[in-house]
Amino acid sequence: MINAGNTSDVPNFGKKVVSLGGREILLVHIKETFYAVENECPHQGCPMTAAVVKEGTISCPRHGYRFSLVDGTCREHPESVLTVFPVVLEGETILVDLPE
C-alpha cells in the first residue's frame, strides 16, 4: 500500500491527481468513499482529470465513455476497462494498493 495523501487533500465530490510508483493516479472522493483510478482513459488515453463523476461512474471528457468507479467496467463499451486500484483509509491517510 502506498501513501497517496490525506483525506483533506481531496474535497468531497472532488478529484486530485497524484503520482504513485511512476503512475498518475486520480483520487476521487464521493461522500465518505475514496476511489483511485488510472488517470488515462483506456479508449484513447485522454487524461481523466476533467472527467464528470456521477452515480458511481466517471465519464471520459473526450468521448463520454462511462466507467464504474468500483471495477472500471464500461457498460456501453465492454472492451474498454479503466484500471482501478484498491483504497484503504488509515485514519486520515489514503493508501492505494498498486501492483508491483
VEXVO-405372 format. One record per residue (C-alpha): residue number from 0; residue in one letter; x, y, z. Coordinates in steps of 0.5 Angstrom, whole numbers, always signed. Layout:
N
@pos:NUM | code:A | east:X | north:Y | up:Z
...
***
This chain:
100
@pos:0 | code:M | east:+0 | north:+0 | up:+0
@pos:1 | code:I | east:+3 | north:+7 | up:-2
@pos:2 | code:N | east:+1 | north:+13 | up:+2
@pos:3 | code:A | east:-3 | north:+18 | up:-3
@pos:4 | code:G | east:-4 | north:+23 | up:+2
@pos:5 | code:N | east:-9 | north:+26 | up:+7
@pos:6 | code:T | east:-17 | north:+25 | up:+6
@pos:7 | code:S | east:-17 | north:+33 | up:+7
@pos:8 | code:D | east:-13 | north:+33 | up:+0
@pos:9 | code:V | east:-19 | north:+31 | up:-4
@pos:10 | code:P | east:-25 | north:+35 | up:-3
@pos:11 | code:N | east:-32 | north:+32 | up:-2
@pos:12 | code:F | east:-34 | north:+31 | up:-9
@pos:13 | code:G | east:-27 | north:+33 | up:-12
@pos:14 | code:K | east:-21 | north:+30 | up:-15
@pos:15 | code:K | east:-14 | north:+30 | up:-15
@pos:16 | code:V | east:-8 | north:+27 | up:-19
@pos:17 | code:V | east:-2 | north:+24 | up:-15
@pos:18 | code:S | east:+4 | north:+21 | up:-18
@pos:19 | code:L | east:+5 | north:+14 | up:-14
@pos:20 | code:G | east:+10 | north:+9 | up:-17
@pos:21 | code:G | east:+11 | north:+13 | up:-23
@pos:22 | code:R | east:+4 | north:+13 | up:-25
@pos:23 | code:E | east:-1 | north:+18 | up:-25
@pos:24 | code:I | east:-7 | north:+16 | up:-21
@pos:25 | code:L | east:-13 | north:+20 | up:-20
@pos:26 | code:L | east:-16 | north:+20 | up:-13
@pos:27 | code:V | east:-24 | north:+21 | up:-13
@pos:28 | code:H | east:-28 | north:+23 | up:-6
@pos:29 | code:I | east:-35 | north:+22 | up:-6
@pos:30 | code:K | east:-39 | north:+23 | up:+1
@pos:31 | code:E | east:-35 | north:+18 | up:+5
@pos:32 | code:T | east:-32 | north:+14 | up:+0
@pos:33 | code:F | east:-25 | north:+15 | up:-4
@pos:34 | code:Y | east:-23 | north:+11 | up:-10
@pos:35 | code:A | east:-17 | north:+11 | up:-14
@pos:36 | code:V | east:-16 | north:+10 | up:-22
@pos:37 | code:E | east:-11 | north:+11 | up:-27
@pos:38 | code:N | east:-11 | north:+18 | up:-30
@pos:39 | code:E | east:-12 | north:+16 | up:-37
@pos:40 | code:C | east:-18 | north:+13 | up:-41
@pos:41 | code:P | east:-17 | north:+6 | up:-44
@pos:42 | code:H | east:-20 | north:+9 | up:-50
@pos:43 | code:Q | east:-15 | north:+14 | up:-53
@pos:44 | code:G | east:-11 | north:+16 | up:-47
@pos:45 | code:C | east:-15 | north:+22 | up:-45
@pos:46 | code:P | east:-13 | north:+25 | up:-38
@pos:47 | code:M | east:-19 | north:+24 | up:-33
@pos:48 | code:T | east:-18 | north:+30 | up:-29
@pos:49 | code:A | east:-23 | north:+34 | up:-33
@pos:50 | code:A | east:-28 | north:+27 | up:-32
@pos:51 | code:V | east:-35 | north:+28 | up:-30
@pos:52 | code:V | east:-37 | north:+24 | up:-24
@pos:53 | code:K | east:-44 | north:+22 | up:-23
@pos:54 | code:E | east:-48 | north:+16 | up:-20
@pos:55 | code:G | east:-42 | north:+12 | up:-19
@pos:56 | code:T | east:-39 | north:+13 | up:-25
@pos:57 | code:I | east:-33 | north:+17 | up:-28
@pos:58 | code:S | east:-34 | north:+20 | up:-35
@pos:59 | code:C | east:-28 | north:+21 | up:-40
@pos:60 | code:P | east:-28 | north:+28 | up:-42
@pos:61 | code:R | east:-27 | north:+27 | up:-49
@pos:62 | code:H | east:-32 | north:+22 | up:-52
@pos:63 | code:G | east:-36 | north:+21 | up:-45
@pos:64 | code:Y | east:-34 | north:+13 | up:-44
@pos:65 | code:R | east:-37 | north:+12 | up:-37
@pos:66 | code:F | east:-33 | north:+7 | up:-33
@pos:67 | code:S | east:-35 | north:+4 | up:-26
@pos:68 | code:L | east:-31 | north:+7 | up:-20
@pos:69 | code:V | east:-32 | north:+0 | up:-17
@pos:70 | code:D | east:-29 | north:-4 | up:-22
@pos:71 | code:G | east:-27 | north:+0 | up:-28
@pos:72 | code:T | east:-32 | north:-3 | up:-33
@pos:73 | code:C | east:-36 | north:+1 | up:-38
@pos:74 | code:R | east:-43 | north:-2 | up:-40
@pos:75 | code:E | east:-43 | north:+1 | up:-47
@pos:76 | code:H | east:-36 | north:-1 | up:-49
@pos:77 | code:P | east:-34 | north:-7 | up:-45
@pos:78 | code:E | east:-28 | north:-8 | up:-49
@pos:79 | code:S | east:-25 | north:-1 | up:-45
@pos:80 | code:V | east:-24 | north:-2 | up:-38
@pos:81 | code:L | east:-21 | north:+3 | up:-33
@pos:82 | code:T | east:-16 | north:+1 | up:-28
@pos:83 | code:V | east:-18 | north:+2 | up:-21
@pos:84 | code:F | east:-14 | north:+1 | up:-15
@pos:85 | code:P | east:-16 | north:-1 | up:-8
@pos:86 | code:V | east:-16 | north:+4 | up:-3
@pos:87 | code:V | east:-16 | north:+4 | up:+5
@pos:88 | code:L | east:-16 | north:+9 | up:+10
@pos:89 | code:E | east:-12 | north:+9 | up:+16
@pos:90 | code:G | east:-15 | north:+15 | up:+20
@pos:91 | code:E | east:-14 | north:+21 | up:+15
@pos:92 | code:T | east:-9 | north:+17 | up:+11
@pos:93 | code:I | east:-11 | north:+15 | up:+4
@pos:94 | code:L | east:-7 | north:+8 | up:+2
@pos:95 | code:V | east:-7 | north:+6 | up:-5
@pos:96 | code:D | east:-5 | north:-1 | up:-7
@pos:97 | code:L | east:-1 | north:-1 | up:-13
@pos:98 | code:P | east:+1 | north:-8 | up:-17
@pos:99 | code:E | east:+9 | north:-9 | up:-17
***
